[in-house]
């Protein structure tokens, strides 16, 4: 056996059905990054890196670059995401005990612009061949634990394509009692309080607003958690298929029990071009029920016309562009935010594009950029250090990977890293911890922010089969 890292990438065109990447989501332990029909899915694991603390991004970057430096790479497709690939998830906080990780799978399936490929990755010294890679993929698909068909050309198509815009959850928390919402739950599922009750979390929001009014900071992002118990078991692959079908404008992710569908791109790198999508400002689509006229007109009037929402968005844009500027030789962003329409909410959104400059003779890697960008004002607040300290004081919660970077990178420096929002951590076969957060600025109302968290919980609740 040799310790040389070797990969083989071959086309898969003509050997898969038109269902796109979601057809390969057949295992609960799958690694996933998909939007619409494109993205990457990984099976198995041949290497892993973990780290905690403030240097976690740079330590992971060094580990990955050393791993691929002398790799033997055979790639007949040559697209972003071919060749060596690692999936990753990083803790939100440098003080978190949660381990950040990069995972190198055994098999990766990719889809881009209608082109399919499969990559086999190994440290073994056996011969790599197209037939061997296809056979290995077939073994992973046929051993899927979800009960779905998982064979080349016969994979399942995503279920649950409706938007799911019902009425919002009603009811109040019962102090000291586990159940916090009288939702119509599937198969005996129950919801439990997380680190704070609803009343205590609203008190934290009020305390945050008071701190903002002192001038100590401009914006604070406060998160809360709830726990869902599903006696029939949590089917991660089904969750991912539901999210990918319902939230096609989001990036559906799955890494080591962290699952979700984020609408926010922290950084996407292809060659020397970097792009980001910044969100700040949220409106529950259920608020438009009963309103006259076109729903999007309502969103424009209420969301884009809100001084509070636009101020929150401007803070987020300034945060990202100022942090990205030292790595860029040119940059452009929308002059005006646009309305991003999702099944559960509308967001104020802006896309940023930059041409990366060489820093000390090298174009910065994805992880080097993440080290500079995270955490942005969209998930932390501003100033960052003041907001971070206040988050630790008020949340009473280790966010773990929630609101941290999640995504993938390849050996060529390409990668896509979203912010782990609208997601959850599967903590046991029947227990899931869900997270949601809100941007707090002067003028924020605790009751409205609480309602916003329930709108943001909705994608995960629905994907778990818990109606809302």
Rosetta blueprint (number, residue, H / E / L):
1 X L
2 X L
3 X L
4 X L
5 X L
6 X E
7 X E
8 X E
9 X E
10 X E
11 X E
12 X L
13 X L
14 X L
15 X L
16 X L
17 X L
18 X L
19 X L
20 X L
21 X H
22 X H
23 X H
24 X H
25 X L
26 X L
27 X L
28 X L
29 X L
30 X L
31 X E
32 X E
33 X E
34 X E
35 X E
36 X L
37 X L
38 X E
39 X E
40 X E
41 X E
42 X E
43 X E
44 X L
45 X L
46 X L
47 X E
48 X E
49 X E
50 X E
51 X E
52 X L
53 X L
54 X L
55 X L
56 X H
57 X H
58 X H
59 X H
60 X H
61 X H
62 X H
63 X H
64 X H
65 X H
66 X H
67 X H
68 X H
69 X H
70 X L
71 X L
72 X E
73 X E
74 X E
75 X E
76 X L
77 X L
78 X L
79 X L
80 X L
81 X L
82 X L
83 X L
84 X L
85 X E
86 X E
87 X E
88 X E
89 X E
90 X L
91 X L
92 X L
93 X L
94 X L
95 X L
96 X L
97 X L
98 X L
99 X L
100 X E
101 X E
102 X E
103 X E
104 X E
105 X L
106 X L
107 X E
108 X E
109 X E
110 X E
111 X E
112 X E
113 X L
114 X L
115 X E
116 X E
117 X E
118 X E
119 X E
120 X E
121 X E
122 X E
123 X L
124 X L
125 X L
126 X L
127 X L
128 X L
129 X L
130 X H
131 X H
132 X H
133 X H
134 X H
135 X H
136 X H
137 X H
138 X H
139 X H
140 X H
141 X H
142 X H
143 X L
144 X L
145 X L
146 X L
147 X L
148 X L
149 X L
150 X L
151 X L
152 X L
153 X L
154 X L
155 X L
156 X L
157 X L
158 X L
159 X L
160 X L
161 X L
162 X L
163 X L
164 X L
165 X L
166 X L
167 X L
168 X L
169 X L
170 X L
171 X L
172 X L
173 X L
174 X L
175 X L
176 X L
177 X L
178 X L
179 X E
180 X L
181 X L
182 X L
183 X L
184 X L
185 X L
186 X H
187 X H
188 X H
189 X L
190 X E
191 X E
192 X E
193 X E
194 X L
195 X L
196 X L
197 X L
198 X H
199 X H
200 X H
201 X H
202 X H
203 X H
204 X H
205 X H
206 X H
207 X H
208 X H
209 X H
210 X H
211 X H
212 X H
213 X H
214 X L
215 X L
216 X L
217 X L
218 X L
219 X E
220 X E
221 X E
222 X E
223 X E
224 X E
225 X E
226 X E
227 X E
228 X E
229 X E
230 X L
231 X L
232 X L
233 X L
234 X L
235 X L
236 X H
237 X H
238 X H
239 X H
240 X H
241 X H
242 X H
243 X H
244 X H
245 X H
246 X H
247 X L
248 X L
249 X L
250 X L
251 X E
252 X E
253 X E
254 X E
255 X E
256 X L
257 X L
258 X E
259 X E
260 X E
261 X E
262 X E
263 X L
264 X L
265 X E
266 X E
267 X E
268 X E
269 X E
270 X E
271 X L
272 X L
273 X E
274 X E
275 X E
276 X E
277 X E
278 X E
279 X E
280 X E
281 X E
282 X E
283 X E
284 X E
285 X H
286 X H
287 X H
288 X H
289 X L
290 X L
291 X L
292 X L
293 X L
294 X L
295 X H
296 X H
297 X H
298 X H
299 X H
300 X H
301 X H
302 X H
303 X H
304 X H
305 X L
306 X L
307 X H
308 X H
309 X H
310 X H
311 X H
312 X H
313 X H
314 X H
315 X H
316 X H
317 X H
318 X H
319 X H
320 X H
321 X H
322 X H
323 X H
324 X H
325 X H
326 X L
327 X L
328 X E
329 X E
330 X E
331 X E
332 X E
333 X E
334 X L
335 X L
336 X L
337 X L
338 X E
339 X E
340 X E
341 X E
342 X L
343 X L
344 X L
345 X E
346 X E
347 X E
348 X E
349 X E
350 X E
351 X E
352 X E
353 X E
354 X E
355 X E
356 X E
357 X L
358 X E
359 X E
360 X L
361 X L
362 X E
363 X E
364 X L
365 X L
366 X H
367 X H
368 X H
369 X H
370 X H
371 X H
372 X H
373 X H
374 X L
375 X L
376 X L
377 X L
378 X L
379 X L
380 X L
381 X E
382 X E
383 X L
384 X H
385 X H
386 X H
387 X H
388 X H
389 X H
390 X H
391 X H
392 X H
393 X H
394 X H
395 X H
396 X L
397 X L
398 X L
399 X L
400 X L
401 X L
402 X L
403 X L
404 X L
405 X E
406 X E
407 X E
408 X E
409 X E
410 X E
411 X L
412 X L
413 X L
414 X L
415 X E
416 X E
417 X E
418 X E
419 X E
420 X L
421 X L
422 X L
423 X E
424 X E
425 X E
426 X E
427 X E
428 X E
429 X L
430 X L
431 X E
432 X E
433 X E
434 X E
435 X E
436 X E
437 X E
438 X E
439 X E
440 X E
441 X L
442 X L
443 X L
444 X L
445 X L
446 X H
447 X H
448 X H
449 X H
450 X H
451 X H
452 X H
453 X H
454 X H
455 X H
456 X H
457 X H
458 X H
459 X H
460 X H
461 X H
462 X H
463 X H
464 X L
465 X L
466 X L
467 X L
468 X L
